[in-house]
Amino acid sequence: MALTRISATSFAALAMTLSLAACGETADDTAVADTETEMAAAPADMDILKVRHDNFEGIGDAFKVIRGELEKGSPDFDAIQANARIIADNAVLIPEHFPECTGPADGADTEALDTIWEKPEEFSAATERMLGASRTMLAAADSRDAATVQAAVKELGGACKNCHDQFREKED
Ligand code: HEC
């Protein structure tokens, strides 16, 4: 049920609450109550960047495993399930990983674009799309049907690209 906890509206509200706190100040306690990470990281405290990076790396690696399995004659559906779970669990954390003051405008060493904080509703929508696609992938993994997993890979890949195209620095 954790997957359904974060709605587009609650994330947008959270983003707005956080935007009230200036960089370096502590955000409203109610906004940070149940998160492990300090939400309003001062520019000097960029631990969140590593957490954010590792979370996406985990998603990327798991997605690679799933696509790799599909290339085999008989995919290992247990491996697909385990990696679909990693993607879904990591995806739920994305909204917590973009507190104010952790963008390039704040001097952060990051591939995230400032657009994330300028257009919180669009970023929230891209995150919601990812959450939906990760749930589709979980269900597909349970089906243990290669064609169903293949379709879920396509949907998930579209969700990655949709967000990267808008909110991540382009790779040359
Ligand atoms: C809601 C937006 C969003 C979605 C959805 C998303 N990403 Fe990302 N991703 C980002 C951003 C922003 C960064 C840059 C983070 C940074 O540098 O701080 C990133 C970085 C990465 C990185 C590099 C790690 C790093 O921090 O340098 C990988 C790998 C990655 N994403 C893979 C994926 C895959 C695979 C998917 C889909 C299964 C996905 N992402 C979905 C926004 C997203």
Residues whose N, C-alpha, C, O or C-beta is under 5 A from the ligand:
A	BS01	HEC	R52 H53 F56 E57 I59 G60 F63 T110 E111 A112 F123 A126 T127 M130 L156 A159 C160 C163 H164 F167 R168
